[in-house]
């Protein structure tokens, strides 16, 4: 089956039809969805949704442009207390596209390091945002001893990604790969053992501006198979094993 390793199913856009969205995902072969959060409220919402929908794997994090130290403190406490129920810390990271002020970047880095250190301590995967900051993010992760890492929608070159590949980090590819030359080139260079798929629902879908859904993780998988010239069943199996290894899912859970 397919694991959508990064989606925002708690987004209010899905409130009217979340059950139908997940039914379409199952019909497309998506068996599990990692439900990431950007705020404390979303982390709590993800835990609630996971109790209602067993296919959801809840995560908790603070979006990099939210430079809110008190909220980070609260999220760190929640992650520690809810460790048995959480699948990952995320999404967290750096964003140098949105945040350009040097002082704000310093705070962003400080908050990211705190989440990385806690994830390492608790042995939780990190689901990481790195827009326009790929080399810096990878350096922080390596310096802090992170090993269970997913770099979501990575926007850098393969040369930038190489230290992460060598460290065993994984790269999740969204459905927007079908319209992104950068993503296509990255997939072409990355080994299959380094790849995952994601939807990043409700954004980064195959059609710009349209609401994206977890079912479209299958679109990303098919694109990977085409780019790499590998039969789709082999890609499906490899990516499921990669997701299972990162999130410690048994075969029966995939």
C-alpha beads as a LAMMPS data file, in Angstrom:
LAMMPS data file: protein, C-alpha beads

254 atoms
253 bonds

1 atom types
1 bond types

-500.0 500.0 xlo xhi
-500.0 500.0 ylo yhi
-500.0 500.0 zlo zhi

Masses

1 110.0

Atoms # bond

1 1 1 0.000 0.000 0.000
2 1 1 0.959 3.683 -0.180
3 1 1 1.814 5.811 2.857
4 1 1 1.103 9.532 2.484
5 1 1 3.885 10.769 4.744
6 1 1 2.899 14.438 5.011
7 1 1 -0.635 15.845 4.919
8 1 1 -2.675 18.465 6.742
9 1 1 -5.922 16.557 7.238
10 1 1 -6.829 18.758 10.179
11 1 1 -7.152 21.729 7.826
12 1 1 -10.673 23.222 7.958
13 1 1 -10.928 22.710 4.173
14 1 1 -11.511 19.030 4.954
15 1 1 -14.148 19.528 7.646
16 1 1 -17.130 19.095 5.271
17 1 1 -15.924 15.842 3.659
18 1 1 -12.974 14.363 5.573
19 1 1 -14.536 10.885 5.668
20 1 1 -15.061 10.936 1.893
21 1 1 -11.516 12.235 1.347
22 1 1 -10.094 9.292 3.281
23 1 1 -12.360 6.869 1.428
24 1 1 -10.967 8.177 -1.869
25 1 1 -7.465 7.748 -0.474
26 1 1 -8.126 4.113 0.381
27 1 1 -9.562 3.525 -3.085
28 1 1 -6.326 4.958 -4.541
29 1 1 -4.238 2.556 -2.452
30 1 1 -3.267 4.930 0.357
31 1 1 -3.355 2.954 3.592
32 1 1 -1.795 5.424 6.038
33 1 1 -1.557 9.219 6.283
34 1 1 0.920 11.068 8.490
35 1 1 -1.087 14.059 9.699
36 1 1 1.328 16.898 10.457
37 1 1 0.580 20.027 12.443
38 1 1 1.672 23.665 12.321
39 1 1 0.350 24.863 15.699
40 1 1 -0.537 23.642 19.175
41 1 1 -4.226 23.615 18.242
42 1 1 -3.501 21.502 15.165
43 1 1 -1.441 19.044 17.210
44 1 1 -4.377 18.508 19.541
45 1 1 -6.729 18.248 16.568
46 1 1 -4.488 15.624 14.951
47 1 1 -4.640 13.477 18.080
48 1 1 -8.432 13.762 18.083
49 1 1 -8.665 12.839 14.407
50 1 1 -6.355 9.848 14.840
51 1 1 -8.691 8.514 17.514
52 1 1 -11.550 8.773 15.015
53 1 1 -9.692 7.576 11.898
54 1 1 -7.257 4.714 12.579
55 1 1 -5.414 5.256 9.282
56 1 1 -4.121 8.626 10.497
57 1 1 -0.708 8.851 12.166
58 1 1 -0.671 12.070 14.222
59 1 1 2.287 14.455 14.411
60 1 1 2.898 17.690 16.295
61 1 1 5.057 20.624 15.276
62 1 1 5.373 24.363 14.791
63 1 1 5.523 25.784 11.273
64 1 1 8.865 27.573 10.768
65 1 1 7.343 30.986 10.052
66 1 1 5.484 30.907 13.393
67 1 1 8.134 32.522 15.577
68 1 1 6.254 31.896 18.806
69 1 1 8.488 30.749 21.679
70 1 1 5.641 30.291 24.232
71 1 1 3.719 28.129 21.748
72 1 1 6.891 26.135 21.081
73 1 1 7.233 25.570 24.842
74 1 1 3.670 24.254 25.005
75 1 1 4.191 22.007 21.982
76 1 1 7.380 20.543 23.429
77 1 1 5.475 19.667 26.606
78 1 1 2.647 18.131 24.594
79 1 1 5.065 16.047 22.492
80 1 1 6.735 14.724 25.621
81 1 1 3.439 13.883 27.320
82 1 1 1.832 12.358 24.214
83 1 1 4.929 10.470 23.018
84 1 1 3.154 7.050 22.916
85 1 1 0.429 8.388 20.608
86 1 1 2.546 10.506 18.270
87 1 1 4.064 9.199 15.053
88 1 1 6.443 12.129 14.488
89 1 1 7.569 15.635 15.351
90 1 1 6.483 17.857 12.504
91 1 1 6.254 19.836 10.703
92 1 1 9.252 21.770 11.941
93 1 1 12.280 23.283 10.257
94 1 1 13.616 26.454 8.667
95 1 1 12.104 28.678 6.005
96 1 1 14.414 31.319 4.565
97 1 1 11.937 32.175 1.809
98 1 1 9.418 33.645 4.235
99 1 1 11.740 34.660 7.081
100 1 1 14.537 36.992 5.976
101 1 1 15.254 39.180 9.005
102 1 1 18.519 38.011 10.690
103 1 1 17.077 38.254 14.197
104 1 1 13.968 36.303 13.219
105 1 1 16.100 33.676 11.518
106 1 1 18.093 33.291 14.723
107 1 1 14.891 32.658 16.685
108 1 1 13.656 30.270 13.989
109 1 1 16.889 28.300 14.266
110 1 1 16.681 28.219 18.060
111 1 1 13.142 26.823 17.964
112 1 1 14.043 24.250 15.324
113 1 1 17.013 23.010 17.362
114 1 1 14.763 22.524 20.380
115 1 1 12.382 20.321 18.393
116 1 1 15.264 18.362 16.878
117 1 1 16.801 17.707 20.279
118 1 1 13.508 16.517 21.737
119 1 1 12.825 14.220 18.771
120 1 1 16.289 12.683 19.150
121 1 1 15.761 12.246 22.896
122 1 1 12.342 10.605 22.435
123 1 1 13.390 8.643 19.326
124 1 1 10.648 10.133 17.160
125 1 1 10.957 10.818 13.420
126 1 1 11.318 14.417 12.296
127 1 1 9.073 15.615 9.471
128 1 1 11.038 18.621 8.234
129 1 1 10.329 21.776 6.217
130 1 1 13.399 23.345 4.564
131 1 1 12.292 25.885 1.965
132 1 1 15.297 27.855 0.665
133 1 1 17.253 26.498 3.639
134 1 1 18.170 22.956 2.664
135 1 1 21.871 23.042 3.468
136 1 1 21.290 24.779 6.807
137 1 1 18.582 22.302 7.822
138 1 1 20.713 19.302 6.940
139 1 1 23.670 20.751 8.866
140 1 1 21.546 21.246 12.000
141 1 1 20.130 17.724 11.788
142 1 1 23.578 16.169 11.393
143 1 1 25.112 18.279 14.159
144 1 1 22.357 17.288 16.592
145 1 1 22.559 13.574 15.817
146 1 1 19.179 13.184 14.120
147 1 1 18.783 9.884 12.280
148 1 1 15.054 9.370 11.702
149 1 1 14.448 12.239 9.291
150 1 1 12.034 13.025 6.467
151 1 1 12.759 16.100 4.356
152 1 1 9.392 17.100 2.948
153 1 1 9.064 18.708 -0.515
154 1 1 12.797 19.436 -0.599
155 1 1 13.449 22.354 -2.963
156 1 1 17.230 22.123 -3.274
157 1 1 19.619 20.444 -5.661
158 1 1 20.876 16.889 -5.377
159 1 1 24.332 18.194 -4.458
160 1 1 22.764 19.926 -1.453
161 1 1 20.813 16.788 -0.580
162 1 1 23.774 14.417 -0.811
163 1 1 24.940 14.661 2.841
164 1 1 21.381 13.826 3.908
165 1 1 21.271 10.856 1.533
166 1 1 24.532 9.590 2.987
167 1 1 23.091 9.967 6.504
168 1 1 20.063 7.858 5.584
169 1 1 17.514 10.683 5.589
170 1 1 14.427 10.270 3.404
171 1 1 12.905 12.707 0.906
172 1 1 9.130 12.839 0.388
173 1 1 7.886 13.764 -3.071
174 1 1 4.530 15.552 -3.512
175 1 1 2.129 15.245 -6.481
176 1 1 3.367 18.619 -7.745
177 1 1 6.354 16.670 -9.095
178 1 1 4.351 16.333 -12.308
179 1 1 4.697 20.101 -12.866
180 1 1 8.034 20.808 -11.153
181 1 1 11.268 20.407 -13.097
182 1 1 13.242 20.770 -9.856
183 1 1 11.385 17.881 -8.223
184 1 1 11.761 15.753 -11.352
185 1 1 15.524 16.302 -11.442
186 1 1 15.803 15.536 -7.720
187 1 1 13.878 12.273 -8.104
188 1 1 16.099 11.328 -11.027
189 1 1 19.217 11.621 -8.870
190 1 1 17.969 10.278 -5.539
191 1 1 18.191 6.514 -4.952
192 1 1 14.886 4.702 -4.558
193 1 1 15.916 3.796 -1.010
194 1 1 15.830 7.523 -0.134
195 1 1 12.303 8.260 -1.379
196 1 1 8.849 8.582 0.131
197 1 1 5.625 10.064 -1.212
198 1 1 3.459 12.723 0.352
199 1 1 0.456 14.786 -0.652
200 1 1 0.979 17.907 1.493
201 1 1 -2.807 18.179 1.261
202 1 1 -4.480 20.567 0.714
203 1 1 -1.594 22.115 -1.316
204 1 1 1.100 20.917 -3.784
205 1 1 -1.330 18.864 -5.842
206 1 1 -0.930 17.876 -9.477
207 1 1 -2.996 20.913 -10.526
208 1 1 -1.889 24.326 -9.270
209 1 1 -4.528 26.048 -7.160
210 1 1 -6.814 23.007 -6.775
211 1 1 -7.413 21.415 -3.392
212 1 1 -5.092 18.442 -3.020
213 1 1 -6.003 15.161 -1.297
214 1 1 -4.074 12.145 0.064
215 1 1 -5.324 10.055 -2.868
216 1 1 -2.906 12.044 -5.023
217 1 1 0.054 10.460 -3.267
218 1 1 -0.534 7.778 -5.909
219 1 1 0.149 10.424 -8.579
220 1 1 3.542 11.107 -7.012
221 1 1 4.314 7.400 -6.907
222 1 1 3.497 6.937 -10.584
223 1 1 5.670 9.928 -11.464
224 1 1 8.601 8.452 -9.545
225 1 1 8.202 5.162 -11.391
226 1 1 8.174 6.951 -14.750
227 1 1 11.138 9.204 -13.974
228 1 1 13.280 6.360 -12.678
229 1 1 12.171 3.828 -15.259
230 1 1 11.224 1.305 -12.584
231 1 1 7.979 -0.733 -12.684
232 1 1 5.311 0.811 -10.500
233 1 1 4.829 -2.303 -8.287
234 1 1 8.546 -2.283 -7.442
235 1 1 8.416 1.430 -6.582
236 1 1 5.302 0.892 -4.477
237 1 1 7.016 -1.893 -2.515
238 1 1 10.244 0.088 -2.029
239 1 1 8.468 3.214 -0.837
240 1 1 6.255 1.250 1.542
241 1 1 9.336 -0.335 3.063
242 1 1 11.017 3.063 3.377
243 1 1 7.981 4.486 5.180
244 1 1 7.728 1.406 7.360
245 1 1 11.374 1.742 8.351
246 1 1 11.105 5.445 9.222
247 1 1 7.792 5.215 11.082
248 1 1 8.387 1.678 12.398
249 1 1 5.255 0.289 10.827
250 1 1 4.872 -3.463 10.574
251 1 1 3.910 -4.986 7.243
252 1 1 0.417 -5.536 8.635
253 1 1 0.162 -1.776 9.265
254 1 1 1.020 -0.779 5.682

Bonds

1 1 1 2
2 1 2 3
3 1 3 4
4 1 4 5
5 1 5 6
6 1 6 7
7 1 7 8
8 1 8 9
9 1 9 10
10 1 10 11
11 1 11 12
12 1 12 13
13 1 13 14
14 1 14 15
15 1 15 16
16 1 16 17
17 1 17 18
18 1 18 19
19 1 19 20
20 1 20 21
21 1 21 22
22 1 22 23
23 1 23 24
24 1 24 25
25 1 25 26
26 1 26 27
27 1 27 28
28 1 28 29
29 1 29 30
30 1 30 31
31 1 31 32
32 1 32 33
33 1 33 34
34 1 34 35
35 1 35 36
36 1 36 37
37 1 37 38
38 1 38 39
39 1 39 40
40 1 40 41
41 1 41 42
42 1 42 43
43 1 43 44
44 1 44 45
45 1 45 46
46 1 46 47
47 1 47 48
48 1 48 49
49 1 49 50
50 1 50 51
51 1 51 52
52 1 52 53
53 1 53 54
54 1 54 55
55 1 55 56
56 1 56 57
57 1 57 58
58 1 58 59
59 1 59 60
60 1 60 61
61 1 61 62
62 1 62 63
63 1 63 64
64 1 64 65
65 1 65 66
66 1 66 67
67 1 67 68
68 1 68 69
69 1 69 70
70 1 70 71
71 1 71 72
72 1 72 73
73 1 73 74
74 1 74 75
75 1 75 76
76 1 76 77
77 1 77 78
78 1 78 79
79 1 79 80
80 1 80 81
81 1 81 82
82 1 82 83
83 1 83 84
84 1 84 85
85 1 85 86
86 1 86 87
87 1 87 88
88 1 88 89
89 1 89 90
90 1 90 91
91 1 91 92
92 1 92 93
93 1 93 94
94 1 94 95
95 1 95 96
96 1 96 97
97 1 97 98
98 1 98 99
99 1 99 100
100 1 100 101
101 1 101 102
102 1 102 103
103 1 103 104
104 1 104 105
105 1 105 106
106 1 106 107
107 1 107 108
108 1 108 109
109 1 109 110
110 1 110 111
111 1 111 112
112 1 112 113
113 1 113 114
114 1 114 115
115 1 115 116
116 1 116 117
117 1 117 118
118 1 118 119
119 1 119 120
120 1 120 121
121 1 121 122
122 1 122 123
123 1 123 124
124 1 124 125
125 1 125 126
126 1 126 127
127 1 127 128
128 1 128 129
129 1 129 130
130 1 130 131
131 1 131 132
132 1 132 133
133 1 133 134
134 1 134 135
135 1 135 136
136 1 136 137
137 1 137 138
138 1 138 139
139 1 139 140
140 1 140 141
141 1 141 142
142 1 142 143
143 1 143 144
144 1 144 145
145 1 145 146
146 1 146 147
147 1 147 148
148 1 148 149
149 1 149 150
150 1 150 151
151 1 151 152
152 1 152 153
153 1 153 154
154 1 154 155
155 1 155 156
156 1 156 157
157 1 157 158
158 1 158 159
159 1 159 160
160 1 160 161
161 1 161 162
162 1 162 163
163 1 163 164
164 1 164 165
165 1 165 166
166 1 166 167
167 1 167 168
168 1 168 169
169 1 169 170
170 1 170 171
171 1 171 172
172 1 172 173
173 1 173 174
174 1 174 175
175 1 175 176
176 1 176 177
177 1 177 178
178 1 178 179
179 1 179 180
180 1 180 181
181 1 181 182
182 1 182 183
183 1 183 184
184 1 184 185
185 1 185 186
186 1 186 187
187 1 187 188
188 1 188 189
189 1 189 190
190 1 190 191
191 1 191 192
192 1 192 193
193 1 193 194
194 1 194 195
195 1 195 196
196 1 196 197
197 1 197 198
198 1 198 199
199 1 199 200
200 1 200 201
201 1 201 202
202 1 202 203
203 1 203 204
204 1 204 205
205 1 205 206
206 1 206 207
207 1 207 208
208 1 208 209
209 1 209 210
210 1 210 211
211 1 211 212
212 1 212 213
213 1 213 214
214 1 214 215
215 1 215 216
216 1 216 217
217 1 217 218
218 1 218 219
219 1 219 220
220 1 220 221
221 1 221 222
222 1 222 223
223 1 223 224
224 1 224 225
225 1 225 226
226 1 226 227
227 1 227 228
228 1 228 229
229 1 229 230
230 1 230 231
231 1 231 232
232 1 232 233
233 1 233 234
234 1 234 235
235 1 235 236
236 1 236 237
237 1 237 238
238 1 238 239
239 1 239 240
240 1 240 241
241 1 241 242
242 1 242 243
243 1 243 244
244 1 244 245
245 1 245 246
246 1 246 247
247 1 247 248
248 1 248 249
249 1 249 250
250 1 250 251
251 1 251 252
252 1 252 253
253 1 253 254
